[in-house]
Amino acid sequence: MTTVSPEWQRWVEAAKTLAADPTAQVICPRNGDSYLQVTDTTAADGTVERHLRCPVCHATNIIRNPTGRASA
């Protein structure tokens, strides 16, 4: 059985919340010291990437295709 860290679990929850609503206020999963900033970009293959970043500790994570729609 694979165990994951509590921080990883918090990132998963943050990603779920921000995939559904990019305007949601989500505390940094690493240190809890600020709200995550969200920026959407388009990858070279047309897939949407949602970048999650803490402005204080600079922890970062990326959700690919957060809307769940197939890219054209």
TILUMSE-79939 format. One line per 3 residues: number of its first residue (from 1); their letters; for each residue x, y, z of C-alpha. Coordinates in nm, 2 decimals. Example, Ala and Ser with C-alpha at 12.3 -4.5 7.8 and 13.67 -1.06 7.14 Angstrom:
1> AS> 1.23/-0.45/0.78 | 1.37/-0.11/0.71 $
// end
This chain:
1> MTT> 0.00/0.00/0.00 | 0.12/0.35/-0.09 | 0.11/0.62/0.18 $
4> VSP> 0.12/0.98/0.09 | 0.22/1.28/0.30 | -0.03/1.51/0.46 $
7> EWQ> 0.10/1.79/0.24 | 0.04/1.59/-0.07 | -0.32/1.52/0.05 $
10> RWV> -0.37/1.89/0.10 | -0.25/1.96/-0.26 | -0.49/1.71/-0.39 $
13> EAA> -0.78/1.88/-0.21 | -0.66/2.22/-0.32 | -0.65/2.10/-0.68 $
16> KTL> -1.00/1.95/-0.66 | -1.13/2.28/-0.53 | -0.95/2.50/-0.78 $
19> AAD> -1.03/2.28/-1.07 | -1.40/2.33/-1.00 | -1.37/2.70/-0.91 $
22> PTA> -1.05/2.89/-1.00 | -1.17/3.19/-0.79 | -1.20/2.99/-0.47 $
25> QVI> -0.98/3.10/-0.18 | -0.75/2.81/-0.09 | -0.47/2.83/0.17 $
28> CPR> -0.12/2.71/0.07 | -0.10/2.34/0.13 | 0.27/2.35/0.22 $
31> NGD> 0.28/2.62/0.49 | -0.06/2.77/0.52 | 0.09/3.12/0.50 $
34> SYL> -0.11/3.27/0.21 | -0.39/3.20/-0.04 | -0.28/3.03/-0.36 $
37> QVT> -0.27/3.24/-0.68 | -0.42/3.07/-0.99 | -0.31/3.13/-1.35 $
40> DTT> -0.45/2.95/-1.65 | -0.22/2.89/-1.95 | -0.24/2.69/-2.27 $
43> AAD> 0.03/2.42/-2.33 | 0.18/2.37/-2.67 | -0.06/2.08/-2.73 $
46> GTV> -0.36/2.30/-2.66 | -0.42/2.15/-2.31 | -0.52/2.40/-2.04 $
49> ERH> -0.28/2.41/-1.75 | -0.39/2.57/-1.42 | -0.09/2.69/-1.22 $
52> LRC> -0.13/2.70/-0.85 | 0.13/2.91/-0.67 | 0.18/3.04/-0.32 $
55> PVC> 0.31/3.40/-0.33 | 0.49/3.37/0.01 | 0.68/3.03/0.00 $
58> HAT> 0.66/2.99/-0.38 | 0.52/2.63/-0.36 | 0.38/2.55/-0.70 $
61> NII> 0.16/2.28/-0.86 | -0.01/2.24/-1.20 | -0.34/2.09/-1.29 $
64> RNP> -0.36/1.99/-1.66 | -0.70/2.02/-1.83 | -0.88/2.13/-1.51 $
67> TGR> -1.21/2.16/-1.68 | -1.20/1.79/-1.78 | -1.29/1.87/-2.14 $
70> ASA> -1.10/1.71/-2.42 | -0.87/1.95/-2.60 | -0.95/2.03/-2.96 $
// end
